[in-house]
Amino acid sequence: MLLDLIKTFAFFKLRQDDNFVDRLNYYFTATFLIVLSLLVSFKMFGGKPIECWLPAEYTKSWEDYSEMFCWAQNTYWLPYEIDLPSDIIEKPVIKISYYQWVPFFLLIEAMMFYMPSIHIGDLVSMACDPENLKSEVRTKNLNSIAEYLISQFFHQFHSTSGQRIAMHTVMKCLNIRYFDFYISTLYIVVKLLYVLNAALQFYLVNYFLQTDRYSIYGWGVIMDLLNGKEWEESGYFPRSALCDMQIRTLGNVQKHTVQCVLVINIFTEKIFILLWIWYMTICFLNLFNFCTWTFLTLSAEKRFHFVLRNLALADPSFREHFYSSQVRAFVMDHLKLDGVFVLRMLSLHAGAMFTAELVLQIWRIFHPIIREKSTLMREQPRTTVVNNLYNLDDDLTFYDIHNRQMPQDVWPTRISQRLLSAEAAV
């Protein structure tokens, strides 16, 4: 049985399409919460989470029944200096109703940390292939990734633009998956969900533990401990609690109050103090990570310098100042937000050199197109043909890339000829 429980952790496995802060959320925090849930469950269902003191005249069966009843029924805490009132309803008590639900609460929290996620793992897994150390495998993977990305740049961002208008002309928000910022936006939203989820945990813990006197649970408990205020004064996570029972006898209903020891609260208090500290840490990390990635993704200058830096790294003869305007067009018109985002993720996991070679390979394919466009825009007036440059060279290049029928050095000539013939036809 224990082996089966351990196998369930395979569900929470590390991926290669994220960063360290993402892993802190969906993997390490979720796994940690599941481990805590299992430990509490073993104590609750495998041991005696509650033990009650009863008068000597109670038999063993009465004792077992009392402990089971008090465990299932909510207990309450009353300071020792306050006498027990005769009427149960009049007792000024602090009810304790959470300890039975601690394992399930921890499991729900684990799922909340795991649920926000995004997968682009196929590309990253191919880029992180250990076989990339072999030259032929590395070249094959580079070509495969480059071909896939190029087809996406042409097909998704341009060729499907007409389709998405036909598909969703009224509810245009449904077309977002065709936009060039879809993956980037999705990733930033996931980062935001991590921030909101970590912040939400403070409210959930306060509500679950019924610590209404503390605006922030963990801070209040820590201050109590630093001030030497134990559970006997605060009433939170009491080791000793009271339980009222009504036992029906022949022709009578007897009321009994027994005192019980909640051993489970010794662990529960430490668990939630530790979790509060962890949630505070991960909340700040998530916020910083969200702001960082939002800036890196949305900043045009950051995207431009990222690509420029990779081109210079892959080709020492690359002259940054000479190709600056063309690289900017490459980033803005072809790679766009999602293209640069995917390259960033590849750089994060596959390494700088692999990504630099990939950027250079894509650049060598697009550079003749960009150069020819620039020439045509300078030499020709703004006709309908020039305004539809993307459609013309997209169709041509997309066909040639996939059918592999045109050498790279011939592309500019063919594009120019097609543009000129189309203009003449108009």
C-alpha positions in Angstrom: 0.0 0.0 0.0 2.8 2.4 0.9 4.5 1.6 -2.5 1.2 2.5 -4.3 1.1 5.8 -2.5 4.7 6.6 -3.4 3.9 5.8 -7.1 1.2 8.5 -7.1 4.0 11.1 -6.8 4.8 10.3 -10.4 1.8 12.5 -11.3 3.7 15.5 -10.0 6.8 15.4 -12.2 9.3 18.0 -13.3 8.8 19.4 -16.7 11.3 21.2 -19.1 9.1 24.1 -20.1 9.2 26.3 -17.0 11.6 28.0 -14.7 12.6 27.4 -11.0 9.8 29.5 -9.5 7.2 27.6 -11.5 8.7 24.4 -10.1 8.5 25.7 -6.6 4.7 26.0 -7.1 3.5 23.1 -9.1 6.1 20.5 -8.0 7.9 21.2 -4.8 5.0 22.9 -2.9 2.4 20.4 -4.2 4.6 17.4 -3.3 5.4 18.9 0.1 1.7 19.4 0.9 0.9 15.8 -0.2 3.6 14.5 2.1 2.2 16.5 5.0 -1.3 15.3 4.2 -0.1 11.7 4.3 1.8 12.2 7.6 -1.3 13.6 9.2 -3.5 10.9 7.7 -1.2 8.1 9.1 -1.5 9.7 12.6 -5.3 10.1 12.3 -6.2 6.7 10.8 -3.2 4.6 11.9 -2.9 5.8 15.5 -5.0 7.5 18.2 -5.4 11.1 17.3 -7.5 11.8 20.4 -7.5 10.2 23.9 -10.1 11.1 26.5 -10.0 10.9 30.3 -13.1 9.2 31.8 -14.2 8.3 35.3 -13.1 4.9 36.7 -16.6 3.5 36.5 -16.6 3.7 32.6 -15.9 0.4 31.0 -13.5 -0.1 28.1 -16.4 -0.1 25.6 -17.6 3.2 27.0 -14.1 4.7 26.7 -13.8 3.6 23.0 -17.2 5.0 22.2 -16.4 8.3 23.9 -13.2 8.7 22.0 -14.8 7.9 18.7 -17.7 10.2 19.4 -15.5 13.1 20.4 -13.3 12.6 17.4 -16.3 12.7 15.0 -18.0 15.5 17.0 -16.5 18.9 17.2 -14.8 19.6 20.5 -14.3 23.0 22.2 -11.8 24.7 24.4 -12.5 26.6 27.6 -9.9 28.3 29.8 -9.2 26.5 33.1 -10.1 29.5 35.2 -13.7 29.4 33.8 -16.1 27.0 35.5 -18.1 24.6 33.4 -21.7 25.9 33.0 -24.4 23.5 33.6 -26.1 24.3 30.3 -24.2 23.4 27.2 -25.7 26.2 25.1 -24.5 28.9 27.5 -20.8 27.9 27.4 -18.5 30.7 26.1 -16.3 28.4 24.2 -13.9 28.3 21.2 -15.1 25.5 18.9 -12.5 23.2 17.3 -13.9 21.8 14.1 -11.0 21.7 11.7 -8.6 18.9 12.8 -10.6 16.1 11.1 -10.3 17.9 7.7 -6.6 18.8 7.8 -5.5 16.0 5.4 -8.2 16.9 2.8 -7.5 20.6 3.2 -3.8 20.0 2.4 -4.7 17.9 -0.6 -6.9 20.7 -2.0 -4.1 23.2 -1.5 -1.7 20.8 -3.4 -4.1 20.7 -6.3 -4.4 24.5 -6.3 -0.7 24.9 -6.6 -0.5 22.3 -9.4 -3.4 23.4 -11.6 -1.9 26.6 -13.1 0.5 25.3 -15.7 1.4 25.6 -19.4 3.1 22.9 -21.6 5.4 23.6 -24.5 7.5 20.5 -23.5 7.9 18.9 -26.9 10.1 21.6 -28.3 12.1 22.0 -25.1 12.5 18.2 -24.7 13.9 17.9 -28.2 16.3 20.8 -27.5 17.4 19.2 -24.2 18.0 15.8 -25.7 21.3 14.4 -24.3 22.1 13.1 -27.8 22.7 16.7 -28.9 26.3 16.1 -27.9 26.5 14.1 -31.1 26.9 16.4 -34.1 24.5 14.6 -36.4 21.8 14.4 -33.8 22.3 18.0 -32.9 22.0 19.1 -36.5 18.8 17.0 -37.0 17.2 18.5 -33.8 18.2 22.0 -34.8 16.6 21.5 -38.3 13.5 20.0 -36.9 12.9 22.8 -34.4 13.8 25.5 -36.9 11.4 24.0 -39.5 8.6 23.7 -36.9 9.0 27.3 -35.7 9.2 28.7 -39.2 6.1 26.9 -40.2 4.3 28.4 -37.2 5.5 31.9 -38.0 4.1 31.7 -41.5 1.1 29.5 -41.0 -0.3 30.6 -37.6 0.4 34.3 -37.7 -0.4 34.9 -41.4 -2.0 32.1 -43.3 -4.7 31.5 -40.7 -5.6 35.2 -40.4 -8.3 34.8 -43.0 -9.6 31.6 -41.4 -10.0 33.1 -38.0 -12.1 35.9 -39.4 -14.3 33.4 -41.0 -14.5 31.3 -37.9 -15.3 33.9 -35.3 -16.5 37.2 -36.7 -18.7 38.0 -33.7 -16.9 36.6 -30.7 -13.4 37.7 -31.8 -11.9 36.8 -28.4 -12.2 33.2 -29.4 -9.5 33.9 -32.0 -6.8 34.5 -29.4 -5.2 31.1 -30.0 -4.3 32.3 -33.5 -2.6 35.5 -32.3 1.1 36.0 -32.2 1.0 36.6 -28.4 -1.1 33.6 -27.4 1.6 31.5 -25.7 3.2 34.6 -24.1 -0.1 35.8 -22.7 -0.9 32.4 -21.5 2.4 32.1 -19.7 2.0 35.5 -18.0 -1.5 34.6 -16.9 -0.1 31.4 -15.4 2.4 33.5 -13.5 -0.4 35.8 -12.3 -2.4 32.8 -11.2 0.6 31.6 -9.1 0.7 35.0 -7.4 -3.1 35.0 -6.7 -3.0 31.4 -5.5 -0.3 32.1 -3.0 -2.0 35.2 -1.7 -5.3 33.3 -1.5 -3.8 30.7 0.8 -3.5 33.2 3.7 -7.3 33.8 3.6 -8.0 30.1 3.2 -5.8 29.1 6.2 -7.4 31.8 8.3 -10.9 30.7 7.4 -10.1 27.0 7.8 -8.5 27.4 11.2 -11.1 29.8 12.4 -8.5 32.2 13.7 -10.7 35.3 13.4 -8.8 37.2 16.1 -5.7 37.2 13.8 -5.9 39.3 10.6 -3.0 37.2 9.4 -2.8 33.8 11.0 0.9 33.0 10.9 2.0 36.4 12.0 -0.3 36.3 15.0 0.8 32.8 16.1 4.5 33.7 15.8 4.0 36.9 17.8 2.2 34.8 20.5 5.1 32.4 20.7 7.6 35.2 20.9 5.7 36.8 23.6 5.5 33.6 25.5 1.7 33.2 25.0 0.9 29.5 24.8 -2.2 27.7 23.6 -3.6 27.8 27.2 -4.2 31.5 26.7 -4.8 31.8 23.0 -7.0 28.8 22.6 -5.6 28.0 19.2 -4.4 24.4 18.5 -5.3 23.4 22.1 -3.8 20.1 23.3 -6.7 19.7 25.7 -10.3 20.0 24.7 -13.7 19.3 26.1 -16.5 17.2 24.6 -20.1 17.0 25.5 -22.1 13.7 25.0 -25.7 12.8 25.5 -26.3 9.2 26.3 -29.8 7.8 26.0 -30.7 5.3 28.8 -34.0 3.7 29.6 -36.4 6.5 30.2 -33.7 9.1 30.6 -31.0 11.1 28.7 -27.8 11.6 30.5 -25.4 14.5 29.7 -21.6 13.9 30.1 -18.6 16.2 29.6 -15.2 14.6 29.1 -11.8 16.0 28.7 -9.7 14.8 25.8 -6.1 15.3 24.6 -5.8 16.2 20.9 -2.3 14.8 20.1 -2.8 15.7 16.4 -2.8 19.4 17.3 0.9 19.2 18.2 1.7 18.4 14.6 -1.0 20.6 13.1 0.3 23.8 14.8 3.8 23.3 13.5 2.6 22.3 10.0 0.6 25.5 9.6 3.3 27.8 11.0 5.8 26.3 8.6 3.3 26.6 5.7 2.6 30.2 6.6 6.3 31.0 6.3 6.6 29.1 3.1 3.5 30.8 1.6 5.0 34.2 2.5 8.3 33.3 0.8 6.7 31.9 -2.4 4.3 34.8 -2.6 7.2 37.3 -2.9 9.0 35.0 -5.3 5.9 34.6 -7.5 5.3 38.4 -7.6 9.0 39.1 -8.5 8.9 36.4 -11.2 5.6 37.6 -12.6 7.0 41.2 -12.9 10.2 40.0 -14.4 8.7 37.8 -17.1 6.1 40.4 -18.0 8.8 43.0 -18.6 11.0 40.6 -20.6 8.0 39.4 -22.7 6.4 42.7 -23.4 9.4 45.0 -23.8 10.3 45.3 -27.5 13.9 46.4 -26.6 14.4 43.3 -24.5 13.2 41.0 -27.2 15.4 42.8 -29.8 18.6 42.6 -27.6 17.9 39.0 -26.8 17.9 38.0 -30.5 20.8 40.3 -31.3 22.9 38.8 -28.5 22.2 35.3 -29.7 23.1 36.1 -33.3 26.4 37.6 -32.1 27.1 34.6 -29.9 26.5 32.1 -32.8 28.4 34.0 -35.4 31.4 36.1 -34.3 31.5 37.8 -37.6 28.0 39.1 -37.2 28.0 43.0 -37.3 25.4 44.2 -34.8 25.4 47.8 -35.9 25.1 46.9 -39.6 22.1 44.5 -39.3 20.4 46.4 -36.4 17.4 47.6 -38.4 17.0 44.2 -40.2 17.2 42.3 -36.9 14.5 44.6 -35.5 12.3 43.8 -38.4 13.0 40.1 -37.9 11.9 40.3 -34.3 8.9 42.5 -34.8 7.5 41.1 -38.1 8.4 37.4 -38.0 9.4 36.1 -34.6 7.0 38.4 -32.7 6.1 37.8 -29.0 5.6 34.1 -29.1 8.6 33.4 -31.2 11.0 35.2 -28.8 9.3 33.6 -25.8 9.8 30.1 -27.1 13.4 30.9 -27.8 13.8 32.2 -24.3 12.5 29.0 -22.9 14.8 27.0 -25.1 17.7 29.1 -23.9 16.7 28.6 -20.3 16.7 24.8 -20.6 18.8 23.8 -23.7 21.6 26.2 -23.1 22.7 29.4 -24.7 24.8 27.9 -27.5 22.0 25.6 -28.8 19.6 28.5 -28.8 22.1 30.8 -30.5 22.6 28.3 -33.3 18.9 27.9 -33.7 18.3 31.7 -33.9 21.1 32.0 -36.4 19.6 29.3 -38.6 16.2 30.9 -38.5 17.8 34.3 -39.2 19.6 33.0 -42.3 16.2 31.8 -43.7 14.4 35.1 -43.0 17.2 37.5 -43.7 16.9 37.4 -47.6 13.2 38.0 -47.3 13.7 41.0 -44.9 16.4 42.4 -47.2 14.2 42.1 -50.3 11.2 43.6 -48.6 13.3 46.6 -47.5 14.6 47.1 -51.0 11.1 46.9 -52.5 9.7 49.3 -50.0 12.4 51.9 -50.9 12.1 51.4 -54.7 8.4 51.0 -55.3 5.3 53.1 -54.4 2.8 52.0 -51.8 0.6 49.9 -54.1 -1.8 47.1 -53.1 1.0 44.7 -53.9 3.4 46.3 -51.5 0.8 46.5 -48.8 0.3 42.7 -49.2 4.0 41.8 -49.0 3.4 39.3 -46.2 0.8 37.3 -48.1 2.9 37.1 -51.2 6.2 35.9 -49.7 4.5 33.9 -47.0 2.8 31.6 -49.6 6.0 31.3 -51.6 8.4 30.7 -48.7 6.0 28.4 -46.8 5.7 26.2 -49.9 9.5 26.2 -50.5 10.5 25.4 -46.9 8.3 22.3 -46.8 8.9 21.0 -50.3 12.6 21.8 -50.1 12.6 22.7 -53.8 14.4 26.0 -53.7 17.9 26.8 -52.5 18.2 29.5 -49.8 20.3 31.8 -52.0 17.6 31.8 -54.8 14.7 33.0 -52.5 15.2 36.7 -52.9 15.2 36.5 -56.7 12.0 34.4 -56.8 10.3 36.7 -54.3 11.2 39.8 -56.2 10.1 38.3 -59.5 6.7 37.3 -58.0 6.2 40.7 -56.5 7.0 42.5 -59.8 4.8 40.2 -61.9 1.9 40.6 -59.5 2.3 44.4 -59.6 2.3 44.3 -63.4 -0.9 42.2 -63.3 -2.6 44.9 -61.2 
